[in-house]
Amino acid sequence: MNIGEIKPVNGRLIGHIATRSIDLPRLGLRPVESTNERAPVFEIVALNVGQRWVQIGALWEATANKTGECFLQGSLDDPSLAEPLPIALFGSDAEGYRVAWRRRDALSGFGGGQRSERPAMGGEAMGGFGASTAGMDGSYMGGSDFDDEVPH
């Protein structure tokens, strides 16, 4: 489902996203300059109530498995949202992008490509990555040791 658009305006990518409960009338895509191959292509920024640009998401390049089409994928996240909003952008920097909402499926790209039902919280393996180590209250409940090194 398309929920917005981003167009080139005076050398910048500016647009909007709107759903039944979210209205972001002014968004921008800010290019990320990094030599890290895992870095996003764009940061998603929005004007806050104080009229300052703040980062609310990021976008990475992706390729559709079936068609080979290149697109951007990422999510919007902000403390005002109940949960991150996964999005995909289709188009180009020159012509603009259509913003589509993506329903998260249980990592269908892993393990056969079939859409699987989302398991209930609190135990069952999710998408082939193993069971959660978090208790219902969010506390650590055991499992493998944490790796203190966080990739950037």
LUMRO-32294 format. One line per field, with one value per residue: residue number from 1; residue in three letters; y, z negated, x of N, C-alpha, C in turn. Coordinates in nm, 3 decimals. Layout:
// LUMRO-32294
n = (NUM / ...);
res = (ALA / ...);
n.v = (Y / ...);
n.w = (Z / ...);
n.u = (X / ...);
ca.v = (Y / ...);
ca.w = (Z / ...);
ca.u = (X / ...);
c.v = (Y / ...);
c.w = (Z / ...);
c.u = (X / ...);
This chain:
// LUMRO-32294
n = (1 / 2 / 3 / 4 / 5 / 6 / 7 / 8 / 9 / 10 / 11 / 12 / 13 / 14 / 15 / 16 / 17 / 18 / 19 / 20 / 21 / 22 / 23 / 24 / 25 / 26 / 27 / 28 / 29 / 30 / 31 / 32 / 33 / 34 / 35 / 36 / 37 / 38 / 39 / 40 / 41 / 42 / 43 / 44 / 45 / 46 / 47 / 48 / 49 / 50 / 51 / 52 / 53 / 54 / 55 / 56 / 57 / 58 / 59 / 60 / 61 / 62 / 63 / 64 / 65 / 66 / 67 / 68 / 69 / 70 / 71 / 72 / 73 / 74 / 75 / 76 / 77 / 78 / 79 / 80 / 81 / 82 / 83 / 84 / 85 / 86 / 87 / 88 / 89 / 90 / 91 / 92 / 93 / 94 / 95 / 96 / 97 / 98 / 99 / 100 / 101 / 102 / 103 / 104 / 105 / 106 / 107 / 108 / 109 / 110 / 111 / 112 / 113 / 114 / 115 / 116 / 117 / 118 / 119 / 120 / 121 / 122 / 123 / 124 / 125 / 126 / 127 / 128 / 129 / 130 / 131 / 132 / 133 / 134 / 135 / 136 / 137 / 138 / 139 / 140 / 141 / 142 / 143 / 144 / 145 / 146 / 147 / 148 / 149 / 150 / 151 / 152);
res = (MET / ASN / ILE / GLY / GLU / ILE / LYS / PRO / VAL / ASN / GLY / ARG / LEU / ILE / GLY / HIS / ILE / ALA / THR / ARG / SER / ILE / ASP / LEU / PRO / ARG / LEU / GLY / LEU / ARG / PRO / VAL / GLU / SER / THR / ASN / GLU / ARG / ALA / PRO / VAL / PHE / GLU / ILE / VAL / ALA / LEU / ASN / VAL / GLY / GLN / ARG / TRP / VAL / GLN / ILE / GLY / ALA / LEU / TRP / GLU / ALA / THR / ALA / ASN / LYS / THR / GLY / GLU / CYS / PHE / LEU / GLN / GLY / SER / LEU / ASP / ASP / PRO / SER / LEU / ALA / GLU / PRO / LEU / PRO / ILE / ALA / LEU / PHE / GLY / SER / ASP / ALA / GLU / GLY / TYR / ARG / VAL / ALA / TRP / ARG / ARG / ARG / ASP / ALA / LEU / SER / GLY / PHE / GLY / GLY / GLY / GLN / ARG / SER / GLU / ARG / PRO / ALA / MET / GLY / GLY / GLU / ALA / MET / GLY / GLY / PHE / GLY / ALA / SER / THR / ALA / GLY / MET / ASP / GLY / SER / TYR / MET / GLY / GLY / SER / ASP / PHE / ASP / ASP / GLU / VAL / PRO / HIS);
n.v = (-0.116 / 0.214 / 0.492 / 0.742 / 0.992 / 1.086 / 1.348 / 1.506 / 1.827 / 2.131 / 2.021 / 1.855 / 1.571 / 1.559 / 1.504 / 1.339 / 1.137 / 0.962 / 0.805 / 0.640 / 0.698 / 0.836 / 1.136 / 1.281 / 1.553 / 1.671 / 1.540 / 1.442 / 1.307 / 1.240 / 1.205 / 0.951 / 0.963 / 0.738 / 0.497 / 0.247 / -0.058 / -0.151 / 0.064 / 0.281 / 0.410 / 0.644 / 0.877 / 0.921 / 1.213 / 1.441 / 1.728 / 1.854 / 1.956 / 2.193 / 2.292 / 2.184 / 1.971 / 1.628 / 1.300 / 1.018 / 0.769 / 0.526 / 0.422 / 0.144 / -0.001 / -0.247 / -0.554 / -0.701 / -1.037 / -1.195 / -1.033 / -0.883 / -0.613 / -0.301 / -0.132 / 0.081 / 0.010 / 0.025 / 0.169 / 0.377 / 0.531 / 0.642 / 0.781 / 0.856 / 0.678 / 0.367 / 0.137 / 0.056 / 0.167 / -0.017 / 0.046 / 0.073 / 0.209 / 0.293 / 0.376 / 0.649 / 0.868 / 1.081 / 1.091 / 1.063 / 0.897 / 0.639 / 0.574 / 0.288 / 0.100 / -0.173 / -0.483 / -0.664 / -0.984 / -1.304 / -1.308 / -1.409 / -1.435 / -1.603 / -1.943 / -2.085 / -1.908 / -1.895 / -1.745 / -1.726 / -1.789 / -1.555 / -1.631 / -1.663 / -1.441 / -1.509 / -1.750 / -1.959 / -2.041 / -1.785 / -1.725 / -1.890 / -1.808 / -1.879 / -1.907 / -1.645 / -1.457 / -1.295 / -1.218 / -1.191 / -0.943 / -0.810 / -0.858 / -1.016 / -1.355 / -1.560 / -1.778 / -1.765 / -1.611 / -1.255 / -1.059 / -0.817 / -0.643 / -0.415 / -0.383 / -0.109);
n.w = (0.000 / 0.095 / -0.082 / -0.068 / 0.086 / 0.224 / 0.364 / 0.595 / 0.506 / 0.569 / 0.568 / 0.347 / 0.175 / 0.096 / -0.078 / -0.178 / -0.422 / -0.497 / -0.696 / -0.842 / -1.110 / -1.122 / -1.030 / -0.844 / -0.716 / -0.604 / -0.500 / -0.461 / -0.264 / -0.356 / -0.224 / -0.318 / -0.393 / -0.383 / -0.419 / -0.498 / -0.407 / -0.509 / -0.583 / -0.585 / -0.289 / -0.289 / -0.544 / -0.705 / -0.759 / -0.952 / -1.008 / -1.334 / -1.610 / -1.686 / -1.452 / -1.363 / -1.186 / -1.238 / -1.277 / -1.184 / -1.083 / -0.856 / -0.537 / -0.333 / -0.044 / 0.155 / 0.324 / 0.513 / 0.476 / 0.665 / 0.900 / 0.940 / 0.918 / 0.802 / 0.493 / 0.209 / -0.138 / -0.474 / -0.793 / -0.978 / -1.288 / -1.607 / -1.933 / -1.961 / -1.812 / -1.822 / -1.743 / -1.525 / -1.184 / -0.907 / -0.582 / -0.222 / 0.060 / 0.392 / 0.703 / 0.821 / 0.753 / 0.932 / 1.045 / 0.830 / 0.550 / 0.468 / 0.166 / -0.014 / -0.249 / -0.440 / -0.541 / -0.807 / -0.757 / -0.886 / -0.837 / -0.568 / -0.359 / -0.445 / -0.470 / -0.274 / -0.170 / -0.207 / -0.339 / -0.681 / -0.979 / -1.244 / -1.545 / -1.881 / -2.150 / -2.364 / -2.339 / -2.119 / -1.824 / -1.601 / -1.270 / -1.217 / -1.368 / -1.630 / -1.975 / -2.181 / -2.412 / -2.596 / -2.872 / -2.956 / -3.075 / -2.959 / -3.061 / -3.072 / -3.006 / -2.987 / -2.783 / -2.501 / -2.559 / -2.567 / -2.302 / -2.331 / -2.138 / -1.910 / -1.580 / -1.358);
n.u = (0.085 / 0.068 / 0.188 / 0.289 / 0.505 / 0.822 / 0.994 / 1.225 / 1.333 / 1.459 / 1.723 / 1.715 / 1.573 / 1.248 / 0.940 / 0.634 / 0.456 / 0.165 / -0.076 / -0.361 / -0.318 / -0.078 / 0.079 / 0.306 / 0.397 / 0.621 / 0.905 / 1.248 / 1.518 / 1.836 / 2.151 / 2.385 / 2.717 / 2.959 / 3.218 / 3.169 / 3.039 / 2.801 / 2.656 / 2.367 / 2.199 / 2.052 / 1.953 / 1.643 / 1.476 / 1.276 / 1.068 / 1.047 / 0.830 / 0.950 / 1.043 / 1.285 / 1.511 / 1.505 / 1.640 / 1.454 / 1.467 / 1.616 / 1.748 / 1.827 / 1.987 / 1.826 / 1.743 / 1.489 / 1.400 / 1.256 / 1.215 / 1.443 / 1.446 / 1.570 / 1.545 / 1.471 / 1.488 / 1.371 / 1.297 / 1.070 / 1.111 / 1.028 / 0.992 / 0.725 / 0.579 / 0.404 / 0.535 / 0.813 / 0.776 / 0.779 / 0.909 / 0.925 / 1.086 / 1.022 / 1.151 / 1.346 / 1.630 / 1.627 / 1.366 / 1.199 / 1.034 / 0.800 / 0.643 / 0.600 / 0.421 / 0.536 / 0.433 / 0.556 / 0.674 / 0.743 / 1.039 / 1.047 / 1.226 / 1.421 / 1.489 / 1.317 / 1.127 / 0.852 / 0.565 / 0.533 / 0.345 / 0.335 / 0.488 / 0.362 / 0.457 / 0.738 / 0.891 / 0.879 / 1.069 / 1.168 / 1.146 / 1.366 / 1.582 / 1.605 / 1.494 / 1.358 / 1.556 / 1.453 / 1.250 / 0.897 / 0.880 / 1.085 / 1.334 / 1.661 / 1.678 / 1.858 / 2.064 / 2.283 / 2.606 / 2.641 / 2.774 / 3.003 / 3.093 / 2.975 / 2.878 / 2.940);
ca.v = (0.000 / 0.339 / 0.583 / 0.872 / 1.010 / 1.170 / 1.406 / 1.600 / 1.967 / 2.215 / 1.941 / 1.773 / 1.478 / 1.604 / 1.446 / 1.319 / 1.006 / 0.976 / 0.687 / 0.677 / 0.752 / 0.909 / 1.240 / 1.345 / 1.634 / 1.717 / 1.448 / 1.455 / 1.201 / 1.298 / 1.102 / 0.912 / 0.949 / 0.642 / 0.393 / 0.118 / -0.119 / -0.179 / 0.191 / 0.311 / 0.502 / 0.769 / 0.896 / 0.984 / 1.321 / 1.507 / 1.849 / 1.832 / 2.067 / 2.313 / 2.321 / 2.134 / 1.842 / 1.521 / 1.170 / 0.925 / 0.640 / 0.509 / 0.337 / 0.067 / -0.055 / -0.387 / -0.607 / -0.797 / -1.173 / -1.248 / -0.949 / -0.818 / -0.468 / -0.236 / -0.040 / 0.117 / -0.040 / 0.068 / 0.191 / 0.501 / 0.499 / 0.761 / 0.748 / 0.881 / 0.566 / 0.246 / 0.046 / 0.105 / 0.151 / -0.062 / 0.105 / 0.048 / 0.317 / 0.247 / 0.488 / 0.692 / 1.002 / 1.180 / 1.099 / 1.056 / 0.765 / 0.605 / 0.513 / 0.180 / 0.036 / -0.316 / -0.564 / -0.757 / -1.124 / -1.367 / -1.330 / -1.506 / -1.453 / -1.706 / -2.074 / -2.135 / -1.802 / -1.898 / -1.662 / -1.808 / -1.715 / -1.498 / -1.704 / -1.584 / -1.400 / -1.584 / -1.878 / -2.034 / -1.986 / -1.687 / -1.712 / -1.968 / -1.746 / -1.929 / -1.852 / -1.519 / -1.463 / -1.193 / -1.256 / -1.110 / -0.807 / -0.755 / -0.891 / -1.121 / -1.484 / -1.662 / -1.810 / -1.748 / -1.490 / -1.137 / -1.013 / -0.675 / -0.562 / -0.379 / -0.330 / 0.024);
ca.w = (0.000 / 0.100 / -0.191 / -0.053 / 0.197 / 0.205 / 0.495 / 0.596 / 0.499 / 0.555 / 0.536 / 0.227 / 0.183 / -0.004 / -0.055 / -0.291 / -0.449 / -0.574 / -0.715 / -0.924 / -1.240 / -1.111 / -0.927 / -0.837 / -0.595 / -0.546 / -0.523 / -0.369 / -0.260 / -0.365 / -0.187 / -0.418 / -0.336 / -0.464 / -0.345 / -0.551 / -0.313 / -0.578 / -0.617 / -0.503 / -0.177 / -0.331 / -0.671 / -0.688 / -0.855 / -0.953 / -1.091 / -1.460 / -1.647 / -1.695 / -1.316 / -1.342 / -1.119 / -1.325 / -1.210 / -1.230 / -1.018 / -0.761 / -0.421 / -0.272 / 0.088 / 0.156 / 0.455 / 0.505 / 0.511 / 0.783 / 1.020 / 0.952 / 0.908 / 0.690 / 0.417 / 0.077 / -0.246 / -0.608 / -0.879 / -1.054 / -1.429 / -1.691 / -2.058 / -1.950 / -1.742 / -1.904 / -1.696 / -1.399 / -1.064 / -0.797 / -0.454 / -0.105 / 0.158 / 0.529 / 0.795 / 0.835 / 0.703 / 1.035 / 1.069 / 0.705 / 0.496 / 0.405 / 0.036 / -0.042 / -0.380 / -0.430 / -0.658 / -0.841 / -0.768 / -0.970 / -0.766 / -0.463 / -0.271 / -0.502 / -0.491 / -0.186 / -0.105 / -0.229 / -0.450 / -0.796 / -1.080 / -1.351 / -1.669 / -2.000 / -2.225 / -2.481 / -2.336 / -1.996 / -1.732 / -1.508 / -1.144 / -1.211 / -1.442 / -1.766 / -2.068 / -2.245 / -2.543 / -2.679 / -2.943 / -2.925 / -3.123 / -2.887 / -3.127 / -3.010 / -3.065 / -2.961 / -2.643 / -2.475 / -2.614 / -2.483 / -2.236 / -2.365 / -2.023 / -1.827 / -1.452 / -1.322);
ca.u = (0.000 / 0.143 / 0.150 / 0.354 / 0.596 / 0.940 / 1.026 / 1.338 / 1.293 / 1.578 / 1.841 / 1.694 / 1.460 / 1.151 / 0.809 / 0.542 / 0.398 / 0.041 / -0.161 / -0.476 / -0.276 / 0.049 / 0.083 / 0.437 / 0.380 / 0.748 / 1.017 / 1.360 / 1.618 / 1.970 / 2.249 / 2.484 / 2.851 / 3.032 / 3.289 / 3.123 / 2.944 / 2.675 / 2.591 / 2.249 / 2.216 / 1.990 / 1.883 / 1.513 / 1.463 / 1.146 / 1.062 / 0.977 / 0.743 / 1.034 / 1.088 / 1.421 / 1.517 / 1.552 / 1.640 / 1.351 / 1.481 / 1.725 / 1.715 / 1.935 / 1.955 / 1.784 / 1.705 / 1.380 / 1.443 / 1.188 / 1.224 / 1.573 / 1.426 / 1.637 / 1.460 / 1.523 / 1.403 / 1.411 / 1.182 / 1.057 / 1.098 / 1.025 / 0.923 / 0.581 / 0.517 / 0.390 / 0.639 / 0.870 / 0.695 / 0.865 / 0.873 / 1.008 / 1.073 / 1.042 / 1.170 / 1.485 / 1.661 / 1.593 / 1.222 / 1.126 / 1.003 / 0.673 / 0.669 / 0.505 / 0.426 / 0.565 / 0.397 / 0.664 / 0.641 / 0.845 / 1.164 / 1.016 / 1.340 / 1.506 / 1.428 / 1.214 / 1.054 / 0.709 / 0.521 / 0.498 / 0.271 / 0.416 / 0.463 / 0.331 / 0.576 / 0.777 / 0.955 / 0.901 / 1.168 / 1.114 / 1.215 / 1.486 / 1.691 / 1.607 / 1.398 / 1.392 / 1.622 / 1.389 / 1.129 / 0.780 / 0.903 / 1.199 / 1.460 / 1.741 / 1.641 / 1.959 / 2.094 / 2.426 / 2.666 / 2.635 / 2.896 / 3.011 / 3.130 / 2.861 / 2.928 / 2.888);
c.v = (0.124 / 0.434 / 0.718 / 0.879 / 1.105 / 1.217 / 1.493 / 1.743 / 2.049 / 2.137 / 1.856 / 1.681 / 1.505 / 1.538 / 1.433 / 1.172 / 1.030 / 0.842 / 0.733 / 0.743 / 0.831 / 1.013 / 1.312 / 1.427 / 1.679 / 1.626 / 1.479 / 1.332 / 1.268 / 1.187 / 1.077 / 0.893 / 0.860 / 0.545 / 0.253 / 0.062 / -0.150 / -0.052 / 0.211 / 0.406 / 0.641 / 0.763 / 0.960 / 1.088 / 1.385 / 1.632 / 1.816 / 1.955 / 2.198 / 2.355 / 2.290 / 1.999 / 1.740 / 1.389 / 1.080 / 0.790 / 0.638 / 0.413 / 0.271 / 0.021 / -0.202 / -0.425 / -0.711 / -0.933 / -1.220 / -1.167 / -0.888 / -0.666 / -0.414 / -0.138 / -0.006 / 0.061 / 0.008 / 0.082 / 0.331 / 0.461 / 0.628 / 0.721 / 0.771 / 0.769 / 0.444 / 0.143 / 0.101 / 0.077 / 0.110 / -0.006 / 0.059 / 0.162 / 0.264 / 0.369 / 0.521 / 0.831 / 1.108 / 1.199 / 1.101 / 0.913 / 0.757 / 0.536 / 0.411 / 0.127 / -0.112 / -0.384 / -0.659 / -0.899 / -1.190 / -1.408 / -1.432 / -1.526 / -1.559 / -1.836 / -2.104 / -2.030 / -1.807 / -1.814 / -1.753 / -1.724 / -1.670 / -1.572 / -1.609 / -1.550 / -1.503 / -1.723 / -1.938 / -1.963 / -1.892 / -1.683 / -1.787 / -1.912 / -1.789 / -1.857 / -1.722 / -1.544 / -1.360 / -1.250 / -1.162 / -0.965 / -0.742 / -0.789 / -1.007 / -1.253 / -1.594 / -1.690 / -1.790 / -1.617 / -1.376 / -1.107 / -0.863 / -0.586 / -0.539 / -0.324 / -0.194 / 0.032);
c.w = (0.000 / -0.008 / -0.178 / 0.072 / 0.158 / 0.344 / 0.485 / 0.601 / 0.473 / 0.509 / 0.411 / 0.249 / 0.066 / 0.026 / -0.181 / -0.304 / -0.533 / -0.577 / -0.799 / -1.054 / -1.237 / -1.000 / -0.938 / -0.709 / -0.531 / -0.592 / -0.425 / -0.374 / -0.256 / -0.332 / -0.300 / -0.346 / -0.429 / -0.372 / -0.394 / -0.458 / -0.377 / -0.616 / -0.532 / -0.390 / -0.215 / -0.477 / -0.635 / -0.797 / -0.841 / -1.038 / -1.219 / -1.493 / -1.661 / -1.561 / -1.294 / -1.273 / -1.217 / -1.249 / -1.271 / -1.162 / -0.925 / -0.652 / -0.366 / -0.134 / 0.074 / 0.299 / 0.435 / 0.554 / 0.643 / 0.909 / 1.043 / 0.944 / 0.785 / 0.625 / 0.288 / -0.029 / -0.380 / -0.694 / -0.939 / -1.200 / -1.509 / -1.821 / -2.052 / -1.878 / -1.833 / -1.869 / -1.566 / -1.281 / -0.949 / -0.664 / -0.345 / -0.008 / 0.295 / 0.620 / 0.806 / 0.777 / 0.802 / 1.050 / 0.941 / 0.668 / 0.452 / 0.274 / 0.009 / -0.182 / -0.358 / -0.557 / -0.684 / -0.836 / -0.833 / -0.887 / -0.655 / -0.367 / -0.320 / -0.510 / -0.405 / -0.121 / -0.122 / -0.349 / -0.564 / -0.896 / -1.190 / -1.480 / -1.783 / -2.073 / -2.332 / -2.456 / -2.201 / -1.906 / -1.633 / -1.385 / -1.138 / -1.289 / -1.588 / -1.854 / -2.129 / -2.377 / -2.637 / -2.745 / -2.907 / -2.972 / -3.056 / -2.948 / -3.057 / -3.082 / -3.036 / -2.813 / -2.624 / -2.534 / -2.515 / -2.423 / -2.258 / -2.246 / -1.934 / -1.696 / -1.423 / -1.175);
c.u = (0.091 / 0.093 / 0.218 / 0.438 / 0.709 / 0.979 / 1.150 / 1.285 / 1.419 / 1.701 / 1.831 / 1.575 / 1.366 / 1.017 / 0.728 / 0.505 / 0.273 / -0.031 / -0.280 / -0.432 / -0.146 / 0.038 / 0.218 / 0.440 / 0.511 / 0.862 / 1.128 / 1.449 / 1.754 / 2.070 / 2.349 / 2.617 / 2.933 / 3.104 / 3.250 / 3.016 / 2.809 / 2.600 / 2.466 / 2.286 / 2.164 / 1.949 / 1.749 / 1.500 / 1.325 / 1.155 / 0.987 / 0.893 / 0.819 / 1.092 / 1.236 / 1.412 / 1.575 / 1.545 / 1.534 / 1.361 / 1.601 / 1.680 / 1.840 / 1.891 / 1.920 / 1.748 / 1.597 / 1.428 / 1.384 / 1.215 / 1.361 / 1.565 / 1.499 / 1.539 / 1.531 / 1.430 / 1.459 / 1.288 / 1.188 / 1.043 / 1.112 / 0.955 / 0.771 / 0.507 / 0.511 / 0.496 / 0.695 / 0.776 / 0.786 / 0.816 / 0.969 / 0.981 / 1.109 / 1.049 / 1.317 / 1.503 / 1.612 / 1.442 / 1.139 / 1.091 / 0.858 / 0.708 / 0.559 / 0.529 / 0.450 / 0.518 / 0.512 / 0.609 / 0.761 / 0.966 / 1.147 / 1.130 / 1.435 / 1.427 / 1.309 / 1.127 / 0.903 / 0.675 / 0.480 / 0.422 / 0.365 / 0.386 / 0.430 / 0.460 / 0.608 / 0.829 / 0.981 / 1.001 / 1.100 / 1.200 / 1.347 / 1.603 / 1.693 / 1.507 / 1.449 / 1.463 / 1.562 / 1.265 / 1.015 / 0.797 / 1.024 / 1.333 / 1.529 / 1.714 / 1.742 / 1.974 / 2.242 / 2.475 / 2.654 / 2.772 / 2.902 / 3.044 / 3.008 / 2.914 / 2.865 / 2.863);
